Amino acid sequence: MDAAAAQALLKGACLQQASPADKILQATERAGYLDIAGLNLQFDRGHLAVFNPLRLLCDSGVALSLQALIGCRVTSVSLSEDDLELLFDDRLLLRISLRDEDYTGPEAAVFYAPPDTGCVNAAPLMVF
């Protein structure tokens, strides 16, 4: 599976569970963001394990929690040299850093496709 196939599977996926892989680094309610060291996201279409730092943002400036993402659908997926962005329900943005200086290994993020897609191995989302 390549990055485009993983992005296609993620778009429209519903988040079922979110759990920090490490710990919450910083929560700033007034700024409307939450910084997290790593995260495991279980979708109805697979699993995304995030090892690099990420930030959850909301344009309304309200306090955020991982629980706010549960039940939300990914409405947009964008991949650039510096980050992978997942937009949930057109209102919550999860930005995963792909910058070299943020690399913690083994990958920045790995998407595991469900067995019914015909993909057997985990597919990194172009993060080396």
N, C-alpha and C positions, 0 to 999 in steps of 0.2 A: 504494500500500500504506500502511495506517495503522499506528500503534503496536501495536494489538491483533493485526493480521496478522503483523507482524514478531515479536512475542512468541510467537505460536503456532508460527511456523516454527522459532524458536530452541529451544522446549521439546522435548526428546527428541533434539536434534541432537548428533552426535558430533564432538568437536573433533579435527581432523586435524593442524593446525599452529598454533603460537603463536610470534610473534616480536615483540620490543619495537620500537616505532616510534621510540623515542628512546634512553633508557638507563634502567637500574634506578637509582632514586633512593636507596633504602635497603632493606636486608635485615636483619631482626632475627629470628634463629633462635629465641631463647627466647620471644619474644612470639608466635610463630606467624603472622607476617605478612610480606608482601613488598610494598613500594610501588613502583609503576612509572609512568613519565611518560606512556606511550602504548603501544598494543598493537594488533597485527593478529591476528585470530583467524579461521582458515579452518575452517569446519564442513562437514559433508557436505550441509548445507542452505543454504549461503550464506557470506558473509564479513562479519565485524563489525570495522570500523576504529574504534578508540577513540583520541580525541585528548586528552581530559581525564585527570587523574590517576585512578589506580585502585589498589585494594588486593586482594591475594589473601590469604585467611585460611583457616586450618584449626583446628578446635577441639581437635585433639590436641596443638598446640604444637610440632609437628615442623618442621624446616627445610623451606622451600618453594622450588620452582623452577617456571618455566613448563612444563618438561617433565613435571611431575607431572599437568598437565591433559590431555596428549595421550592420546587414546583414551577420555576420560571423556565421559559424556553429560550434557546439561543437564537436570536433573530439576525445576527450578523457575526461573521468571523473574518478577521483581517490579519494578515501576516506581513510584517516588514522585517528589515534587517535588525531592528532594535527591539521589537516586541510582537507578541501575539495577543490580539484583542478579541474578547468574546463579549458581545452585547446581549444582555438578557432582557427580554420583554421591552426592548427599545428604551430602557431607563437605567439599568445597572450595567456598568462597564467593568469587566475584569481584564486588567492589563498585566500580562506576564512578560517580564524582562528577558530578552534574549541577548543582552549586551555581554561581551566577553568578561568585563569586570564583575558581573553579577553571577557568573557561572559557578555552580556548586557541585555539579555532577550527580549522577552519572550522565544525565542529559539535562537540558533546561526543562523540557516537558516531554512526556511520552503518552501517546494515545493508544489505548488497547481497544481494538475493534471487537464487537461481540462475535461469537462463532458463526452465526447465521449469515455473516457478510462474506464468508469464504476466506477471510484473512486469519492465518494461524499465528503469526508473530506480531509482537508489538511494533508499532511504527513510529519512530521519532518524528516530530513535526519540524524537520529541518533545523535542528538546534545542535550545533557542535561547538 
